[in-house]
Amino acid sequence: QLSFSQWVWLKRQRNQSKNISVSQAKNEGGKKMRVKDIIERTVHTISKENSLLQAVEKMDKFGVDGLVVTDEEGKATGYITQGDIIRAVLLSYEELVEEEGLFVEEEEKRAALALSKKVCEAMSSPPLVVREETPLMRVLSLMAIKRVECLPVVDKEGKLVGIVSRRGVLRALKEV
């Protein structure tokens, strides 16, 4: 039976019209696929001091579901998603029960006030990060276990160098 990496290698070879056997794939295609094979170098970031409204605007502008929060040195310190922002804006269950008679205008004012909060008040921190040499199957396992759609990629010093996403993984598999 072939490992995932061996299967990908075999499919690539066969797509290039090479007549490769399964046993050759086991011997020659054993290299593990790593983050560096699918990393996206363009990463959209935000400062923890920015407002949630600025985060929403940036996500909308770039068509992304989340932003890596970085410090002045370019190190990943957190991650903010659309879900984090929605949770910060929505009333809690207790508030809904207590304030059932709120008017829509009052709820909208509360939402606007919530969007003025800083990113650091809603972000996930510290971020779950990976390195370029991390095996892709480990990344996929982390994504599934932690229920995240992307992971920041950092170098040895913790500086942000890219991002790996489920979309990128699926794109890589599609090309095989």
C-alpha positions in Angstrom: 0.0 0.0 0.0 1.3 3.5 -0.9 1.5 6.4 1.5 -0.1 9.6 0.6 3.2 11.2 -0.5 4.0 8.1 -2.6 0.6 8.2 -4.2 1.0 11.9 -5.1 4.5 11.2 -6.5 3.1 8.3 -8.6 0.2 10.4 -9.9 2.6 13.2 -11.0 4.9 10.8 -12.7 2.0 9.1 -14.6 0.6 12.5 -15.5 3.9 13.2 -17.2 3.4 10.0 -19.3 6.0 8.1 -17.4 5.5 4.4 -17.0 6.1 4.0 -13.2 5.2 0.9 -11.2 3.8 0.9 -7.7 7.0 -0.6 -6.3 9.0 2.2 -7.9 6.7 4.7 -6.3 7.4 3.0 -2.9 11.1 3.3 -3.4 11.5 6.6 -5.2 8.4 8.5 -4.2 8.7 8.2 -0.5 9.6 11.9 0.1 7.1 13.5 2.3 5.1 16.4 0.9 5.9 19.4 3.1 4.4 22.8 3.7 7.1 24.4 1.4 5.4 22.5 -1.5 2.2 24.4 -1.1 3.0 27.6 0.9 1.3 30.8 0.0 3.8 33.6 0.4 1.3 36.4 0.2 -0.1 36.7 3.7 -2.6 39.4 4.9 -1.7 40.7 8.3 -3.0 43.1 10.9 -1.8 44.7 14.1 -3.4 43.7 17.4 -4.0 47.5 18.0 -6.2 47.8 14.9 -10.0 47.8 15.4 -12.2 44.9 14.5 -13.8 47.2 11.9 -10.4 47.6 10.2 -10.0 43.8 10.3 -13.4 43.4 8.6 -12.5 45.9 5.9 -9.2 44.2 5.2 -10.7 40.8 5.0 -13.3 42.1 2.6 -10.7 44.0 0.5 -8.6 40.8 0.0 -11.4 38.3 0.0 -9.9 36.3 3.0 -11.6 34.7 6.0 -8.9 35.6 8.5 -5.8 37.6 9.1 -2.5 36.8 10.9 -1.9 39.2 13.7 1.8 40.3 13.8 4.0 42.4 16.0 6.4 45.1 14.9 9.1 42.5 14.2 6.8 40.5 11.8 6.3 37.6 14.3 2.9 36.0 14.4 1.2 36.7 17.7 -2.4 35.6 16.9 -5.0 35.0 14.3 -8.4 36.7 13.8 -11.2 35.2 11.8 -14.6 36.3 10.6 -16.0 33.9 13.3 -14.0 35.7 16.0 -15.4 39.0 14.9 -19.0 37.7 14.7 -18.7 36.3 18.2 -17.4 39.7 19.5 -20.3 41.5 17.9 -23.2 39.2 18.8 -25.0 39.4 22.1 -24.3 36.5 24.4 -27.2 34.2 25.2 -27.5 35.8 28.7 -27.7 39.3 27.1 -30.4 38.1 24.7 -32.5 36.7 27.5 -32.0 39.8 29.7 -32.6 42.3 27.0 -35.3 40.7 25.0 -37.0 44.0 24.4 -34.0 45.7 22.7 -34.8 47.6 19.6 -32.9 46.9 16.4 -31.3 50.4 16.5 -29.9 49.6 20.0 -28.5 46.3 18.8 -26.9 48.0 15.8 -25.3 50.6 18.1 -23.9 47.7 20.2 -22.5 46.1 17.1 -20.9 49.3 16.0 -19.4 49.7 19.5 -18.1 46.1 19.4 -16.4 46.7 16.0 -14.5 49.5 17.6 -12.8 47.0 19.9 -9.2 46.1 19.2 -8.2 43.0 17.4 -6.3 41.8 20.5 -9.7 41.5 22.3 -11.1 38.9 19.9 -8.1 37.1 18.3 -6.9 33.6 19.0 -3.5 33.7 20.7 -1.0 32.3 20.6 -1.5 31.1 17.0 -1.0 27.5 16.0 1.9 27.8 13.5 4.0 25.4 11.3 7.3 25.6 9.6 8.1 25.0 5.9 9.6 21.6 6.7 6.5 20.4 8.5 5.1 17.3 6.7 1.8 18.1 4.9 0.0 15.2 6.6 0.8 16.6 10.0 -0.6 20.0 8.9 -3.8 18.3 7.7 -4.1 16.5 11.0 -3.6 19.7 12.9 -6.2 21.5 10.8 -8.7 18.7 11.3 -8.1 18.4 15.1 -8.0 22.1 15.8 -10.8 22.9 13.2 -8.8 25.6 11.5 -8.7 26.5 7.8 -5.2 27.8 7.6 -2.0 28.0 9.5 0.7 30.7 9.6 4.1 29.4 8.5 7.1 30.8 10.5 10.8 30.5 10.3 13.2 29.4 13.1 13.0 32.9 14.7 9.2 32.9 14.6 8.9 35.4 11.8 6.0 35.0 9.4 7.0 33.7 6.0 3.7 32.5 4.6 0.5 30.6 5.2 -0.8 27.2 4.3 -4.6 26.7 3.8 -7.0 23.9 3.2 -7.8 25.6 -0.1 -4.1 25.3 -1.0 -4.0 21.7 0.0 -7.0 20.9 -2.2 -5.5 22.9 -5.1 -2.3 20.8 -4.8 -4.3 17.6 -4.8 -6.3 18.7 -7.8 -3.2 19.3 -9.8 -1.9 15.8 -9.1 
